[in-house]
Amino acid sequence: MDLEARLHGAAPSEHPEALRLWLRMLTCTQLVEKQVRTRLRERFDTTLPRFDLMAQLERAPEGLKMKDLSRRMMVTSGNVTGITDQLVAEGLVERVDVQGDRRVFLVRLTQRGRAQFAAMARAHEQWIVEAFATLGARDVATLYRLLGKVKEHTQETVE
């Protein structure tokens, strides 16, 4: 039973449509993420956090400092260190010294890591396209625009 179904029987509210929409969005996100996690594991023998770390490094070919990786991924430095250690051991990323600062190093994809990430990214994109396959292009554009309004409003109220 998904989150939406479990919480459907909750106490009545004066804003039931907004709550139903929120639960639907959460449920869809969880279902798509679960599918992506499963497919990454089955097809590439990897995890979503490893994929996410490699995606950040793909966007920064010169490499990133560990603290920047941690900030971008919104996880602790310890989590990033553990994933990085695994990827270094597999030859997918490397640590590079920063000239003039012996305490800091950059993490970047190796050539092998770039090739593997490219294959994973192509598959990931296809899985996301499949997840939205029941929507037409116009529906996708409308949903994107509407969620953009929610994002903008929420950012304004948080900041």
Secondary structure, DSSP 4 states (H G I P E B T S, - for coil): --HHHHHTTSPP-S-HHHHHHHHHHHHHHHHHHHHHHHHHHHHHS--HHHHHHHHHHHT-TT-EEHHHHHHHHTS-HHHHHHHHHHHHHTTSEEEEEETTEEEEEEEEE-HHHHHHHHHHHHHHHHHHHHHTTTS-HHHHHHHHHHHHHHHHHHHHHH-
